[in-house]
Every structure is written in C-alpha cells, then in structure tokens.
Amino acid sequence: MDQENWKFVLDYLSAKEHASDNVQQIEQQEKKIQEWLSKDPAHQQELEQALWLWENTAMLPENDEWKESFSSIQASLLEEAPRKTIKFNFWLAAAAIFTAITLFTLFYKVQQPVLQHTSIAWITKSAGSGKMINVMLPDSTQIWLNSGSSISYPKNLHHADLRTVRLKGEAFFKVKRDPRHPFVVHSLNIQTRVLGTSFNIRAWQGHQTEVTVLTGKVAVSRDSAGTQSAAIHLLPNQKAVGNSAQLHLENVEDARAAMGWTEGKMVFDQLPVEEVFEVLERKYAVKISTDRSFKGCKLTAKFNNVSLNEVLQTIQISLDIHYTINKQTIYIKGGKCN
C-alpha cells in the first residue's frame, strides 16, 4: 500500500478512537472506508493489517537500509502534526505506527514479489458427521475440527502477511506463535485475531458465535460488510459471545469445558433441547425427528464419551420423552420440562 493510502487508513483509525461521541463524524469515516474497501479486494487485508498494528506493538525489520526511510517518513508526519487538532504526543505514536506499517509493507514487497502477483489457492478440510479430525496447517498451527465443521486456508499461508483462515462450525486452535504474521480467523460475522495461543470457536449457522480462550490473549471483533467493530480482548477463562449486531464478554469457570468435545465429552448447561439434538445429530451422525412437545425445555447434563443410547436414556428420564430408533433416524415423542 502506498503512503497516501496508509495515511488514509491511519486517519480512519484515529477518528474511530477519538470521536466516540461524534456519531456524524464516525458515520462519515465509515462511509469513506467502505468506498475505499469496495475499490480493491486487497484493501480488506491491508485494513486488517493496519488494525492489528494499531492495537499491538509493531515489529520493525532489523535492517539498516530502512533507517533512511524511517527518518524521512517520521519527519514528514511530524511536520503535519501542528495542523491537527489531536495532541502532539498522539502524533508521535501515530508516526511510529505509520512508519512501522510502511516499512512492514516494503519489507514484504521485497521479500515476496512473486506472491503478490499470484492468485491465492485455498485449501478446505472438512469433518463429516460423526467424525472429528486434526489439521496441521503449513505454519505448524494445530486445529481440531468438530463433526460437521470445515476450515479453509490459503495454500501460501506460511508466507502470507496475515495468516487468514475461514471456519464453519466448531474448532479448537493451538496457534503457532509468529509476531510478524498475526493469525486471523473469520467465522460467520466474527473475526478473531491472535499471535500464539489456544482457544475454541463455536460458529454454527443460526446461532451466536462463541470464542473461548484457554491460554494467551485473543482480540475478537464483529465483522459486518467488511467493517470491524472495536475489539474485545479476551484472557484465559473468558469468552466473547455475539453476532454481526452485538458482542459481549463473559467470564467462565473453566475454559477447558469448551473444548471437551475434542475428548468425546458433551457438556450442556441449560441448553435448549432443540440445540442438544443438533449436537447429537452431528456427533453420532444420525437424524432426529421430533413432535416438539418439549419446546422451551432446557437440559443440564455432562456426558463423558458415552454411547448414543446412554444419552437418550438420560434425556428420557429428565424430560419424560419416548424414543425409537430406526437405522440412522431417531423418532422422539412427548416430553415435558421438570
């Protein structure tokens, strides 16, 4: 990205941070950034890179040949600072970030000229119903895919400025730490950015997305029409819950419960019975047909790698249901909340 565009993005990020009470100004900035994003698909990745560098400590290439560029860019920014209404010390920080972004971009233009002019090929791995698979990405990041889930990643992931993947369903991640290449997960309307950590993402179509952190630190934001909201930063035993309209943080007693499915466990905490049956369909590769007599009922239970029959017997006792099994289809009738 050229210097003019970087400064445009920098002004956008600055306005969002310092004009929280000026709705009209924020809307104007949002409109400008949307127009800019629509001009070139590559602008989305450049904006993500700028967002990450804005919120985290930028790492500069350790190479003497960039010193001259650093000095000239910093000087030009500092000359413009008095004409801004923002305090001078803010522009010192902005100058450093802007310089880091520029050098970061120049560095990868030199190191990877071929990749920038090559169409990106994506690879997709899927876990069928009743199955769970482990995926090792080219950067040594490990991913456990839950039943009915899929993960897509670019073939050149190991060399990309941003290690971007797309998730459908649920997955547990152990991300290989690489400060120079942030790891970004897109799942429904939620974006998750990390450096190196372990976390679980549950992003089933029609339900709210949940991002639960086991170790490290994670930044989660809403992604609506290419626009990211302010990020929520999660620490261990915290989770973000939301969709394209809202996002909030919750504390959890033990984050390991969120990834218990990787060990065949199921934990239901006041979960609507309709959603319980969705989980069973994916895990045991069956179809569940009901008369919905139990509508409004919720289930609290824990199952440690047990058979489908054991689960159904527990639900039968808890909700007074009656079930029959015909091959891969389960028919359920009756049911009431205790």
N, C-alpha and C positions, 0 to 999 in steps of 0.2 A: 504494500500500500504506500502511495506517495505521501509526502509530508502534509500536503493540503488536506487529504482525507483523514490522516491521523489526527490533525488538529480539530477537524470537524467532529470526529468521534469523541475526542477529549472534551470539547465544549459541551457535547451532549451529556456525557457522564457527569461533568461538573454541574450542569444545570439541574440534573435529577437529584443530585446530592444537596445542593444549596438553595433549591427553590421548592422545598416540600410544601410550603403554604401558598404558593402561587400556581393554582390549578391551570390558569390560562397559559402561563409560560411553559409548564410541563407538557400540556397538550400540543403546543407549537413545536416543541423539541421532538415529541413523539412522532408528529406528522412528518417532520424533516427526516428523521432517521428511517421511517417507513419508506419514504420516497427513495432514499439512498439505498436501502436494502433491496428494493424492487428492481434497481438498475442492473445488478450483477449478483448472481447466486454466491459468488465468492465473498461478497461483503458480509454474509452471515457469519462465516468462520472468522473473518477479521474482527467483527464486533465481539465475538466470543473471546477471542484472544485479548482484546482490549479490556473487556470486563474482568477477565481473570487477573491481568496485570494491574488493573486499578485496585482490586481488592486484596492482592497479595504482593509480597516483595518480589520485584523483578530481579532476574539474574542476568547480568551482562556478560557477553563473550569476553573471555580473558585473552585479548589480542591487542597489541599495541597499535595496529593500523586503524583502530576505531577511535583513538583518542582525539584526533583532529576533528572527526565528525561530531563527537560528543561535545567538544568545546564550542564549535560553531552553532550547533542546534541549540545548546543551552543559552548561548549569548543572545541569539535571535529571540528566544522566548522571553528572556529577562528584559529585553528592550521593550517588548509589548506589554509587560505586566503593569506599569503605571496607568495605562489607559483602561484597565479593567476595574470593575467595582469590587472584585474579590481581593481579599487581603494579600499582601505581598508574600507572606510565608506560605500561603496556599500555592502560589505560582511557582515557588521554589520546588515544592513537592511535585507539582504538575509537570514542571520542566524535566525533573528527573525521570518521571514515569514516561513522558513523551519521548525522551531521549532513549530510554530503555526499549520502548516499543519499536522505535525506528531502527535501532541497532539490532534488535531481535529479528526484525523482518529482513534487514540487509544481510545478516549473518546466514539466514536460511536460503536467501536468494542465491548467495554464493555457493553454499554447500550443496544445494539440491536443485540445480537449474532444470534437470530433466523432469523431476516430479511435478513441477509447476505447470508443465505443458502436456501432461499426460492425463487422460481421463481416468478417474478413480474407479477401480473394480471393487464391488462389495461382496463379501462372503457371508452367508447366513447359515447358522447352526440351529437345529430345532430338536426339542424333546417331545416325542409323541405322548399321547395319553397313556398313563400307567408307567411312564419311564422318566428317569432323571439322568441327565448326562453332565459330564465335566468337560469344559472347553478351556484350552490353553491358548491364549492369544499370542501373536508374534512377539509382544513385548514382555512375555512371561507372566502377564496378569492371568489369574485363575478365575473361572466363572462356573458356578453350579447352576444349571438350568432346571427349574421345576417342570413337572408334567404340563404339556400344552403350551410351553413357552418357546421363544426364539430370540436369538441375539444376532445382530448384523454388525459387521465391522469392515473397514476398508482394507484391501489387500496390503497397502503400504502403511499400515497402522504404525509400525515400528519407526518410521521415518517422518511421520506427519507432525506438524507444529502442535496440533491438538489431537490427542488420541480419542477420537469420537466413535461411540458405538450407539446402537439403537436397540432397545429392549421392548419386547412384547410379552407380557406375563410376569413371571417372578424369577428372580435370580439373586444369588449371593455372590458378592465380588471380593476378591483379595487382590487389590491393585498394586502392581509393581511400581515402587516409588521412582519418580523421574521429574524433578522440579522444573526442568526445561520443557517438558512436554506434559501439560495438565491432561487429566483423564476426564472425559465428559460423557455422561450417559443421558440419552434422550428417551423418555418413557412416557407415552401419552402426551400430556401437556406439562410435564415436569422435567426440568433439567438439573442434573446432579454433577457437580464439579469437585474433583479431588486431586491430590498429589500421590498419596500412597496410603491406603487404609483398607479396612474391611467393613462392609455394610450390606444390607439386604434391601432390595427394591421390589415392592409388590405393586404391579401396574396392570391389573386386569381391566379389560374393556367394560365400561358401565359401572365401575367402582372408583372410589377415591384412591389415589396413589399414596403409598406409604414408603418412606425411606428411613430405615433404622440403622444407626451406627453402632458397630461393635468395637472398633478401635479407630483411632485417628480423628480427623476433622473433615467434615463434608459441608459444602455450600449447596443449598437447594433453592431453586427459584422457579416461578411459574413461567411457562413459555407459551405465549398466545400470539399467533400470527407473526412469529419471528421476533417478538418483543419480550425481553426478560424483565421480571419484576425484581425488586430488591431481594437479595439473597438472605435466606435464613441459615445461620451457621450452626451445625449440629456437632455435639461432642458425644463420647460413648454413653450409652443408655439414654439417648434422646432420639426422637423420630419426628419427621415432618409429615403432615397429613394434608392433602389438598388436591385441587384440580386446577383448571385454567382460570377459575374465578377467585379462588381463595387458597391460602396456605398458612398453616399454623404449626407451632412446635409443641410437642408433648414429651414429658419425661416418662421413662419406662423402668420398671423394676429390674428387669434382666433382658438385655438386648438379644441374648442367645436364644431366647424363645422364638424370636422372629425367624431364625434360620434353622429351627428344629426340624423342618421338613427335609433338610439335607441328610438327616439321620433317620428318616422314615417316621418322625413324630408329627402329631397334629395337636395343636392347642387352640381351643375355641373359648373365647372369653365373651360371653353374652353376644354371640354371633347369631344373626338371623338364620333360621333353619334353612331358608332358601339358599343362602350362601354356603352353609355347611354342605348341602347336597352338591353344589357346584364343585367344592373341594373334593368330595368323594368321587364325582364323575371323572375328574382329571387324574386323581391318584390311582384309582382302581380300573380305569378305562371301561367304565360302564355308563349306561343311560338310566337316569332315574325319572320315573313318571309318577306324578302325584295328583291328588284331587284338591290340594292346597287347603285342607281342613285346618292345618296348623299355622295358617297365615298370622303373622305377628308374634309367633313364638321365637324364643332365643335359647341357645344352648351354651352351657359352660361345661367343658369336659376336656380331658387330656388323654391322648392315646399314644402309647409307645410302640410303634412299629407292629401293629396288630392286624389281624385279618379283617376283611370287609364284614364278615358275619358277626364278629365281636363288636364292631362299631354299630351295626344295625341293631343288635340286641340291646346295646346300651341306650340307643335313641328310642327303641321300642318301650323300654321301661320308663325312660324320662318323660316322653311325650305321648305315651299311650297310642302308638301307631301300630298298624298291621302291614306287613310287607310280604311279598312273594318274589321269587327270583326265577326268571325265565331266560336262560343263557346269559347274555350281557345286559339284560334290561331288568330293572328293579321296579316293581309296582308298589306304591305306598298309598294306603288309605287311612282316613281318620287322623287322630292326633289332637292334642289339646295342651295348653300351657298349664303347668302346675302352679 
